[in-house]
């Protein structure tokens, strides 16, 4: 009985610690989130044109077909 209670308390404590900590550095943010945003150029302007991902063939992007 004591062993199962100890394992239960230890398991809950381990899960709580794992969920409360972060793998990101404090103050700098996560590298995964940083790469998801569009970066401005040297003058601080954002690009106005949309890029094509290459997911679909070229014929899909053409207007009128």
mmCIF file of the N, C-alpha and C atoms, coordinates in Angstrom:
data_MODEL
# 
_entry.id   MODEL 
# 
loop_
_atom_site.group_PDB 
_atom_site.id 
_atom_site.type_symbol 
_atom_site.label_atom_id 
_atom_site.label_alt_id 
_atom_site.label_comp_id 
_atom_site.label_asym_id 
_atom_site.label_entity_id 
_atom_site.label_seq_id 
_atom_site.pdbx_PDB_ins_code 
_atom_site.Cartn_x 
_atom_site.Cartn_y 
_atom_site.Cartn_z 
_atom_site.occupancy 
_atom_site.B_iso_or_equiv 
_atom_site.pdbx_formal_charge 
_atom_site.auth_seq_id 
_atom_site.auth_comp_id 
_atom_site.auth_asym_id 
_atom_site.auth_atom_id 
_atom_site.pdbx_PDB_model_num 
ATOM 1   N N  . UNK A 1 1  ? 0.826  -1.192 0.000   1.00 0.00 ? 1  UNK A N  1 
ATOM 2   C CA . UNK A 1 1  ? 0.000  0.000  0.000   1.00 0.00 ? 1  UNK A CA 1 
ATOM 3   C C  . UNK A 1 1  ? 0.866  1.250  0.000   1.00 0.00 ? 1  UNK A C  1 
ATOM 4   N N  . UNK A 1 2  ? 1.890  1.289  0.837   1.00 0.00 ? 2  UNK A N  1 
ATOM 5   C CA . UNK A 1 2  ? 2.755  2.455  0.905   1.00 0.00 ? 2  UNK A CA 1 
ATOM 6   C C  . UNK A 1 2  ? 3.545  2.641  -0.387  1.00 0.00 ? 2  UNK A C  1 
ATOM 7   N N  . UNK A 1 3  ? 3.935  1.519  -0.997  1.00 0.00 ? 3  UNK A N  1 
ATOM 8   C CA . UNK A 1 3  ? 4.719  1.598  -2.227  1.00 0.00 ? 3  UNK A CA 1 
ATOM 9   C C  . UNK A 1 3  ? 3.878  2.177  -3.360  1.00 0.00 ? 3  UNK A C  1 
ATOM 10  N N  . UNK A 1 4  ? 2.628  1.773  -3.488  1.00 0.00 ? 4  UNK A N  1 
ATOM 11  C CA . UNK A 1 4  ? 1.775  2.296  -4.548  1.00 0.00 ? 4  UNK A CA 1 
ATOM 12  C C  . UNK A 1 4  ? 1.440  3.769  -4.315  1.00 0.00 ? 4  UNK A C  1 
ATOM 13  N N  . UNK A 1 5  ? 1.266  4.162  -3.065  1.00 0.00 ? 5  UNK A N  1 
ATOM 14  C CA . UNK A 1 5  ? 1.017  5.569  -2.745  1.00 0.00 ? 5  UNK A CA 1 
ATOM 15  C C  . UNK A 1 5  ? 2.249  6.419  -3.073  1.00 0.00 ? 5  UNK A C  1 
ATOM 16  N N  . UNK A 1 6  ? 3.435  5.905  -2.750  1.00 0.00 ? 6  UNK A N  1 
ATOM 17  C CA . UNK A 1 6  ? 4.674  6.608  -3.067  1.00 0.00 ? 6  UNK A CA 1 
ATOM 18  C C  . UNK A 1 6  ? 4.837  6.766  -4.584  1.00 0.00 ? 6  UNK A C  1 
ATOM 19  N N  . UNK A 1 7  ? 4.565  5.715  -5.334  1.00 0.00 ? 7  UNK A N  1 
ATOM 20  C CA . UNK A 1 7  ? 4.679  5.787  -6.792  1.00 0.00 ? 7  UNK A CA 1 
ATOM 21  C C  . UNK A 1 7  ? 3.665  6.764  -7.381  1.00 0.00 ? 7  UNK A C  1 
ATOM 22  N N  . UNK A 1 8  ? 2.470  6.813  -6.819  1.00 0.00 ? 8  UNK A N  1 
ATOM 23  C CA . UNK A 1 8  ? 1.450  7.742  -7.291  1.00 0.00 ? 8  UNK A CA 1 
ATOM 24  C C  . UNK A 1 8  ? 1.870  9.186  -7.032  1.00 0.00 ? 8  UNK A C  1 
ATOM 25  N N  . UNK A 1 9  ? 2.348  9.485  -5.837  1.00 0.00 ? 9  UNK A N  1 
ATOM 26  C CA . UNK A 1 9  ? 2.787  10.836 -5.495  1.00 0.00 ? 9  UNK A CA 1 
ATOM 27  C C  . UNK A 1 9  ? 4.013  11.210 -6.326  1.00 0.00 ? 9  UNK A C  1 
ATOM 28  N N  . UNK A 1 10 ? 4.947  10.287 -6.487  1.00 0.00 ? 10 UNK A N  1 
ATOM 29  C CA . UNK A 1 10 ? 6.136  10.544 -7.295  1.00 0.00 ? 10 UNK A CA 1 
ATOM 30  C C  . UNK A 1 10 ? 5.761  10.796 -8.757  1.00 0.00 ? 10 UNK A C  1 
ATOM 31  N N  . UNK A 1 11 ? 4.839  10.022 -9.288  1.00 0.00 ? 11 UNK A N  1 
ATOM 32  C CA . UNK A 1 11 ? 4.395  10.197 -10.673 1.00 0.00 ? 11 UNK A CA 1 
ATOM 33  C C  . UNK A 1 11 ? 3.703  11.537 -10.892 1.00 0.00 ? 11 UNK A C  1 
ATOM 34  N N  . UNK A 1 12 ? 2.835  11.919 -9.969  1.00 0.00 ? 12 UNK A N  1 
ATOM 35  C CA . UNK A 1 12 ? 2.150  13.215 -10.087 1.00 0.00 ? 12 UNK A CA 1 
ATOM 36  C C  . UNK A 1 12 ? 3.155  14.354 -9.981  1.00 0.00 ? 12 UNK A C  1 
ATOM 37  N N  . UNK A 1 13 ? 4.122  14.236 -9.094  1.00 0.00 ? 13 UNK A N  1 
ATOM 38  C CA . UNK A 1 13 ? 5.157  15.265 -8.963  1.00 0.00 ? 13 UNK A CA 1 
ATOM 39  C C  . UNK A 1 13 ? 6.020  15.373 -10.213 1.00 0.00 ? 13 UNK A C  1 
ATOM 40  N N  . UNK A 1 14 ? 6.386  14.231 -10.791 1.00 0.00 ? 14 UNK A N  1 
ATOM 41  C CA . UNK A 1 14 ? 7.212  14.241 -12.001 1.00 0.00 ? 14 UNK A CA 1 
ATOM 42  C C  . UNK A 1 14 ? 6.460  14.864 -13.168 1.00 0.00 ? 14 UNK A C  1 
ATOM 43  N N  . UNK A 1 15 ? 5.189  14.541 -13.333 1.00 0.00 ? 15 UNK A N  1 
ATOM 44  C CA . UNK A 1 15 ? 4.385  15.113 -14.413 1.00 0.00 ? 15 UNK A CA 1 
ATOM 45  C C  . UNK A 1 15 ? 4.206  16.612 -14.210 1.00 0.00 ? 15 UNK A C  1 
ATOM 46  N N  . UNK A 1 16 ? 4.005  17.034 -12.984 1.00 0.00 ? 16 UNK A N  1 
ATOM 47  C CA . UNK A 1 16 ? 3.849  18.464 -12.690 1.00 0.00 ? 16 UNK A CA 1 
ATOM 48  C C  . UNK A 1 16 ? 5.122  19.233 -13.031 1.00 0.00 ? 16 UNK A C  1 
ATOM 49  N N  . UNK A 1 17 ? 6.270  18.698 -12.677 1.00 0.00 ? 17 UNK A N  1 
ATOM 50  C CA . UNK A 1 17 ? 7.546  19.363 -12.980 1.00 0.00 ? 17 UNK A CA 1 
ATOM 51  C C  . UNK A 1 17 ? 7.780  19.405 -14.483 1.00 0.00 ? 17 UNK A C  1 
ATOM 52  N N  . UNK A 1 18 ? 7.495  18.326 -15.185 1.00 0.00 ? 18 UNK A N  1 
ATOM 53  C CA . UNK A 1 18 ? 7.712  18.287 -16.632 1.00 0.00 ? 18 UNK A CA 1 
ATOM 54  C C  . UNK A 1 18 ? 6.809  19.275 -17.366 1.00 0.00 ? 18 UNK A C  1 
ATOM 55  N N  . UNK A 1 19 ? 5.582  19.426 -16.910 1.00 0.00 ? 19 UNK A N  1 
ATOM 56  C CA . UNK A 1 19 ? 4.655  20.330 -17.583 1.00 0.00 ? 19 UNK A CA 1 
ATOM 57  C C  . UNK A 1 19 ? 4.892  21.794 -17.224 1.00 0.00 ? 19 UNK A C  1 
ATOM 58  N N  . UNK A 1 20 ? 5.504  22.051 -16.086 1.00 0.00 ? 20 UNK A N  1 
ATOM 59  C CA . UNK A 1 20 ? 5.710  23.437 -15.665 1.00 0.00 ? 20 UNK A CA 1 
ATOM 60  C C  . UNK A 1 20 ? 6.989  24.039 -16.227 1.00 0.00 ? 20 UNK A C  1 
ATOM 61  N N  . UNK A 1 21 ? 7.924  23.228 -16.700 1.00 0.00 ? 21 UNK A N  1 
ATOM 62  C CA . UNK A 1 21 ? 9.169  23.754 -17.260 1.00 0.00 ? 21 UNK A CA 1 
ATOM 63  C C  . UNK A 1 21 ? 9.031  23.905 -18.764 1.00 0.00 ? 21 UNK A C  1 
ATOM 64  N N  . UNK A 1 22 ? 9.855  24.777 -19.323 1.00 0.00 ? 22 UNK A N  1 
ATOM 65  C CA . UNK A 1 22 ? 9.822  25.048 -20.749 1.00 0.00 ? 22 UNK A CA 1 
ATOM 66  C C  . UNK A 1 22 ? 11.186 24.746 -21.349 1.00 0.00 ? 22 UNK A C  1 
ATOM 67  N N  . UNK A 1 23 ? 11.206 24.362 -22.616 1.00 0.00 ? 23 UNK A N  1 
ATOM 68  C CA . UNK A 1 23 ? 12.465 24.092 -23.287 1.00 0.00 ? 23 UNK A CA 1 
ATOM 69  C C  . UNK A 1 23 ? 13.028 25.336 -23.951 1.00 0.00 ? 23 UNK A C  1 
ATOM 70  N N  . UNK A 1 24 ? 12.330 26.461 -23.856 1.00 0.00 ? 24 UNK A N  1 
ATOM 71  C CA . UNK A 1 24 ? 12.777 27.710 -24.474 1.00 0.00 ? 24 UNK A CA 1 
ATOM 72  C C  . UNK A 1 24 ? 13.562 28.536 -23.470 1.00 0.00 ? 24 UNK A C  1 
ATOM 73  N N  . UNK A 1 25 ? 14.505 29.326 -23.971 1.00 0.00 ? 25 UNK A N  1 
ATOM 74  C CA . UNK A 1 25 ? 15.263 30.233 -23.118 1.00 0.00 ? 25 UNK A CA 1 
ATOM 75  C C  . UNK A 1 25 ? 14.387 31.407 -22.713 1.00 0.00 ? 25 UNK A C  1 
ATOM 76  N N  . UNK A 1 26 ? 14.563 31.869 -21.501 1.00 0.00 ? 26 UNK A N  1 
ATOM 77  C CA . UNK A 1 26 ? 13.784 33.014 -21.023 1.00 0.00 ? 26 UNK A CA 1 
ATOM 78  C C  . UNK A 1 26 ? 14.266 34.283 -21.710 1.00 0.00 ? 26 UNK A C  1 
ATOM 79  N N  . UNK A 1 27 ? 13.330 35.101 -22.149 1.00 0.00 ? 27 UNK A N  1 
ATOM 80  C CA . UNK A 1 27 ? 13.661 36.385 -22.740 1.00 0.00 ? 27 UNK A CA 1 
ATOM 81  C C  . UNK A 1 27 ? 13.987 36.348 -24.217 1.00 0.00 ? 27 UNK A C  1 
ATOM 82  N N  . UNK A 1 28 ? 14.337 35.190 -24.752 1.00 0.00 ? 28 UNK A N  1 
ATOM 83  C CA . UNK A 1 28 ? 14.704 35.142 -26.165 1.00 0.00 ? 28 UNK A CA 1 
ATOM 84  C C  . UNK A 1 28 ? 13.633 34.485 -27.025 1.00 0.00 ? 28 UNK A C  1 
ATOM 85  N N  . UNK A 1 29 ? 12.737 33.728 -26.448 1.00 0.00 ? 29 UNK A N  1 
ATOM 86  C CA . UNK A 1 29 ? 11.689 33.070 -27.208 1.00 0.00 ? 29 UNK A CA 1 
ATOM 87  C C  . UNK A 1 29 ? 12.149 31.748 -27.779 1.00 0.00 ? 29 UNK A C  1 
ATOM 88  N N  . UNK A 1 30 ? 11.230 31.055 -28.401 1.00 0.00 ? 30 UNK A N  1 
ATOM 89  C CA . UNK A 1 30 ? 11.536 29.760 -28.997 1.00 0.00 ? 30 UNK A CA 1 
ATOM 90  C C  . UNK A 1 30 ? 12.018 29.935 -30.432 1.00 0.00 ? 30 UNK A C  1 
ATOM 91  N N  . UNK A 1 31 ? 13.043 29.214 -30.848 1.00 0.00 ? 31 UNK A N  1 
ATOM 92  C CA . UNK A 1 31 ? 13.491 29.303 -32.238 1.00 0.00 ? 31 UNK A CA 1 
ATOM 93  C C  . UNK A 1 31 ? 12.422 28.832 -33.215 1.00 0.00 ? 31 UNK A C  1 
ATOM 94  N N  . UNK A 1 32 ? 11.575 27.911 -32.792 1.00 0.00 ? 32 UNK A N  1 
ATOM 95  C CA . UNK A 1 32 ? 10.524 27.421 -33.673 1.00 0.00 ? 32 UNK A CA 1 
ATOM 96  C C  . UNK A 1 32 ? 9.541  28.542 -34.010 1.00 0.00 ? 32 UNK A C  1 
ATOM 97  N N  . UNK A 1 33 ? 9.170  29.354 -33.033 1.00 0.00 ? 33 UNK A N  1 
ATOM 98  C CA . UNK A 1 33 ? 8.235  30.445 -33.269 1.00 0.00 ? 33 UNK A CA 1 
ATOM 99  C C  . UNK A 1 33 ? 8.878  31.602 -34.018 1.00 0.00 ? 33 UNK A C  1 
ATOM 100 N N  . UNK A 1 34 ? 10.176 31.818 -33.834 1.00 0.00 ? 34 UNK A N  1 
ATOM 101 C CA . UNK A 1 34 ? 10.859 32.908 -34.514 1.00 0.00 ? 34 UNK A CA 1 
ATOM 102 C C  . UNK A 1 34 ? 10.912 32.691 -36.020 1.00 0.00 ? 34 UNK A C  1 
ATOM 103 N N  . UNK A 1 35 ? 11.085 31.469 -36.464 1.00 0.00 ? 35 UNK A N  1 
ATOM 104 C CA . UNK A 1 35 ? 11.195 31.205 -37.896 1.00 0.00 ? 35 UNK A CA 1 
ATOM 105 C C  . UNK A 1 35 ? 9.836  31.232 -38.591 1.00 0.00 ? 35 UNK A C  1 
ATOM 106 N N  . UNK A 1 36 ? 8.743  31.230 -37.846 1.00 0.00 ? 36 UNK A N  1 
ATOM 107 C CA . UNK A 1 36 ? 7.418  31.209 -38.453 1.00 0.00 ? 36 UNK A CA 1 
ATOM 108 C C  . UNK A 1 36 ? 6.944  32.583 -38.892 1.00 0.00 ? 36 UNK A C  1 
ATOM 109 N N  . UNK A 1 37 ? 7.604  33.645 -38.442 1.00 0.00 ? 37 UNK A N  1 
ATOM 110 C CA . UNK A 1 37 ? 7.183  35.000 -38.762 1.00 0.00 ? 37 UNK A CA 1 
ATOM 111 C C  . UNK A 1 37 ? 7.994  35.559 -39.916 1.00 0.00 ? 37 UNK A C  1 
ATOM 112 N N  . UNK A 1 38 ? 7.404  36.471 -40.661 1.00 0.00 ? 38 UNK A N  1 
ATOM 113 C CA . UNK A 1 38 ? 8.084  37.110 -41.778 1.00 0.00 ? 38 UNK A CA 1 
ATOM 114 C C  . UNK A 1 38 ? 9.067  38.134 -41.221 1.00 0.00 ? 38 UNK A C  1 
ATOM 115 N N  . UNK A 1 39 ? 10.296 38.100 -41.721 1.00 0.00 ? 39 UNK A N  1 
ATOM 116 C CA . UNK A 1 39 ? 11.319 39.017 -41.256 1.00 0.00 ? 39 UNK A CA 1 
ATOM 117 C C  . UNK A 1 39 ? 11.349 40.269 -42.131 1.00 0.00 ? 39 UNK A C  1 
ATOM 118 N N  . UNK A 1 40 ? 11.468 41.453 -41.550 1.00 0.00 ? 40 UNK A N  1 
ATOM 119 C CA . UNK A 1 40 ? 11.574 42.681 -42.345 1.00 0.00 ? 40 UNK A CA 1 
ATOM 120 C C  . UNK A 1 40 ? 12.951 42.795 -42.992 1.00 0.00 ? 40 UNK A C  1 
ATOM 121 N N  . UNK A 1 41 ? 13.048 43.610 -44.053 1.00 0.00 ? 41 UNK A N  1 
ATOM 122 C CA . UNK A 1 41 ? 14.338 43.838 -44.697 1.00 0.00 ? 41 UNK A CA 1 
ATOM 123 C C  . UNK A 1 41 ? 15.148 44.860 -43.899 1.00 0.00 ? 41 UNK A C  1 
ATOM 124 N N  . UNK A 1 42 ? 16.258 45.340 -44.474 1.00 0.00 ? 42 UNK A N  1 
ATOM 125 C CA . UNK A 1 42 ? 17.150 46.249 -43.755 1.00 0.00 ? 42 UNK A CA 1 
ATOM 126 C C  . UNK A 1 42 ? 16.487 47.576 -43.411 1.00 0.00 ? 42 UNK A C  1 
ATOM 127 N N  . UNK A 1 43 ? 15.532 47.999 -44.217 1.00 0.00 ? 43 UNK A N  1 
ATOM 128 C CA . UNK A 1 43 ? 14.858 49.276 -43.978 1.00 0.00 ? 43 UNK A CA 1 
ATOM 129 C C  . UNK A 1 43 ? 13.651 49.134 -43.048 1.00 0.00 ? 43 UNK A C  1 
ATOM 130 N N  . UNK A 1 44 ? 13.309 47.912 -42.662 1.00 0.00 ? 44 UNK A N  1 
ATOM 131 C CA . UNK A 1 44 ? 12.185 47.694 -41.769 1.00 0.00 ? 44 UNK A CA 1 
ATOM 132 C C  . UNK A 1 44 ? 10.880 47.437 -42.484 1.00 0.00 ? 44 UNK A C  1 
ATOM 133 N N  . UNK A 1 45 ? 10.915 47.284 -43.810 1.00 0.00 ? 45 UNK A N  1 
ATOM 134 C CA . UNK A 1 45 ? 9.701  47.023 -44.593 1.00 0.00 ? 45 UNK A CA 1 
ATOM 135 C C  . UNK A 1 45 ? 9.474  45.528 -44.728 1.00 0.00 ? 45 UNK A C  1 
ATOM 136 N N  . UNK A 1 46 ? 8.223  45.160 -44.741 1.00 0.00 ? 46 UNK A N  1 
ATOM 137 C CA . UNK A 1 46 ? 7.862  43.768 -44.929 1.00 0.00 ? 46 UNK A CA 1 
ATOM 138 C C  . UNK A 1 46 ? 7.587  43.509 -46.412 1.00 0.00 ? 46 UNK A C  1 
ATOM 139 N N  . UNK A 1 47 ? 7.842  42.297 -46.894 1.00 0.00 ? 47 UNK A N  1 
ATOM 140 C CA . UNK A 1 47 ? 7.583  42.016 -48.312 1.00 0.00 ? 47 UNK A CA 1 
ATOM 141 C C  . UNK A 1 47 ? 6.089  42.059 -48.614 1.00 0.00 ? 47 UNK A C  1 
ATOM 142 N N  . UNK A 1 48 ? 5.738  42.607 -49.777 1.00 0.00 ? 48 UNK A N  1 
ATOM 143 C CA . UNK A 1 48 ? 4.333  42.736 -50.157 1.00 0.00 ? 48 UNK A CA 1 
ATOM 144 C C  . UNK A 1 48 ? 3.859  41.595 -51.036 1.00 0.00 ? 48 UNK A C  1 
ATOM 145 N N  . UNK A 1 49 ? 4.757  40.906 -51.695 1.00 0.00 ? 49 UNK A N  1 
ATOM 146 C CA . UNK A 1 49 ? 4.356  39.823 -52.599 1.00 0.00 ? 49 UNK A CA 1 
ATOM 147 C C  . UNK A 1 49 ? 4.220  38.520 -51.818 1.00 0.00 ? 49 UNK A C  1 
ATOM 148 N N  . UNK A 1 50 ? 3.323  37.690 -52.280 1.00 0.00 ? 50 UNK A N  1 
ATOM 149 C CA . UNK A 1 50 ? 3.124  36.393 -51.666 1.00 0.00 ? 50 UNK A CA 1 
ATOM 150 C C  . UNK A 1 50 ? 4.039  35.381 -52.338 1.00 0.00 ? 50 UNK A C  1 
ATOM 151 N N  . UNK A 1 51 ? 4.597  34.503 -51.555 1.00 0.00 ? 51 UNK A N  1 
ATOM 152 C CA . UNK A 1 51 ? 5.443  33.459 -52.115 1.00 0.00 ? 51 UNK A CA 1 
ATOM 153 C C  . UNK A 1 51 ? 4.603  32.219 -52.361 1.00 0.00 ? 51 UNK A C  1 
ATOM 154 N N  . UNK A 1 52 ? 5.015  31.437 -53.324 1.00 0.00 ? 52 UNK A N  1 
ATOM 155 C CA . UNK A 1 52 ? 4.311  30.191 -53.636 1.00 0.00 ? 52 UNK A CA 1 
ATOM 156 C C  . UNK A 1 52 ? 5.085  29.043 -53.013 1.00 0.00 ? 52 UNK A C  1 
ATOM 157 N N  . UNK A 1 53 ? 4.358  28.170 -52.378 1.00 0.00 ? 53 UNK A N  1 
ATOM 158 C CA . UNK A 1 53 ? 5.004  27.100 -51.638 1.00 0.00 ? 53 UNK A CA 1 
ATOM 159 C C  . UNK A 1 53 ? 5.434  25.947 -52.530 1.00 0.00 ? 53 UNK A C  1 
ATOM 160 N N  . UNK A 1 54 ? 4.889  25.844 -53.746 1.00 0.00 ? 54 UNK A N  1 
ATOM 161 C CA . UNK A 1 54 ? 5.216  24.716 -54.601 1.00 0.00 ? 54 UNK A CA 1 
ATOM 162 C C  . UNK A 1 54 ? 4.410  23.484 -54.257 1.00 0.00 ? 54 UNK A C  1 
ATOM 163 N N  . UNK A 1 55 ? 3.350  23.670 -53.501 1.00 0.00 ? 55 UNK A N  1 
ATOM 164 C CA . UNK A 1 55 ? 2.528  22.546 -53.084 1.00 0.00 ? 55 UNK A CA 1 
ATOM 165 C C  . UNK A 1 55 ? 1.710  22.003 -54.255 1.00 0.00 ? 55 UNK A C  1 
ATOM 166 N N  . UNK A 1 56 ? 1.225  22.912 -55.095 1.00 0.00 ? 56 UNK A N  1 
ATOM 167 C CA . UNK A 1 56 ? 0.406  22.516 -56.233 1.00 0.00 ? 56 UNK A CA 1 
ATOM 168 C C  . UNK A 1 56 ? 1.199  22.715 -57.523 1.00 0.00 ? 56 UNK A C  1 
ATOM 169 N N  . UNK A 1 57 ? 0.822  22.030 -58.608 1.00 0.00 ? 57 UNK A N  1 
ATOM 170 C CA . UNK A 1 57 ? 1.504  22.246 -59.883 1.00 0.00 ? 57 UNK A CA 1 
ATOM 171 C C  . UNK A 1 57 ? 1.249  23.658 -60.410 1.00 0.00 ? 57 UNK A C  1 
ATOM 172 N N  . UNK A 1 58 ? 2.094  24.099 -61.373 1.00 0.00 ? 58 UNK A N  1 
ATOM 173 C CA . UNK A 1 58 ? 2.018  25.461 -61.903 1.00 0.00 ? 58 UNK A CA 1 
ATOM 174 C C  . UNK A 1 58 ? 0.678  25.760 -62.555 1.00 0.00 ? 58 UNK A C  1 
ATOM 175 N N  . UNK A 1 59 ? 0.051  24.778 -63.150 1.00 0.00 ? 59 UNK A N  1 
ATOM 176 C CA . UNK A 1 59 ? -1.222 24.975 -63.826 1.00 0.00 ? 59 UNK A CA 1 
ATOM 177 C C  . UNK A 1 59 ? -2.346 25.402 -62.890 1.00 0.00 ? 59 UNK A C  1 
ATOM 178 N N  . UNK A 1 60 ? -2.262 25.057 -61.648 1.00 0.00 ? 60 UNK A N  1 
ATOM 179 C CA . UNK A 1 60 ? -3.303 25.412 -60.692 1.00 0.00 ? 60 UNK A CA 1 
ATOM 180 C C  . UNK A 1 60 ? -3.254 26.913 -60.400 1.00 0.00 ? 60 UNK A C  1 
ATOM 181 N N  . UNK A 1 61 ? -2.060 27.498 -60.411 1.00 0.00 ? 61 UNK A N  1 
ATOM 182 C CA . UNK A 1 61 ? -1.904 28.900 -60.075 1.00 0.00 ? 61 UNK A CA 1 
ATOM 183 C C  . UNK A 1 61 ? -2.296 29.828 -61.216 1.00 0.00 ? 61 UNK A C  1 
ATOM 184 N N  . UNK A 1 62 ? -2.286 29.331 -62.439 1.00 0.00 ? 62 UNK A N  1 
ATOM 185 C CA . UNK A 1 62 ? -2.613 30.174 -63.589 1.00 0.00 ? 62 UNK A CA 1 
ATOM 186 C C  . UNK A 1 62 ? -4.093 30.534 -63.582 1.00 0.00 ? 62 UNK A C  1 
ATOM 187 N N  . UNK A 1 63 ? -4.370 31.804 -63.862 1.00 0.00 ? 63 UNK A N  1 
ATOM 188 C CA . UNK A 1 63 ? -5.759 32.253 -63.900 1.00 0.00 ? 63 UNK A CA 1 
ATOM 189 C C  . UNK A 1 63 ? -6.363 31.895 -65.249 1.00 0.00 ? 63 UNK A C  1 
ATOM 190 N N  . UNK A 1 64 ? -7.617 31.510 -65.256 1.00 0.00 ? 64 UNK A N  1 
ATOM 191 C CA . UNK A 1 64 ? -8.306 31.193 -66.496 1.00 0.00 ? 64 UNK A CA 1 
ATOM 192 C C  . UNK A 1 64 ? -8.277 29.724 -66.867 1.00 0.00 ? 64 UNK A C  1 
ATOM 193 N N  . UNK A 1 65 ? -7.592 28.928 -66.129 1.00 0.00 ? 65 UNK A N  1 
ATOM 194 C CA . UNK A 1 65 ? -7.570 27.478 -66.426 1.00 0.00 ? 65 UNK A CA 1 
ATOM 195 C C  . UNK A 1 65 ? -8.165 26.702 -65.308 1.00 0.00 ? 65 UNK A C  1 
# 
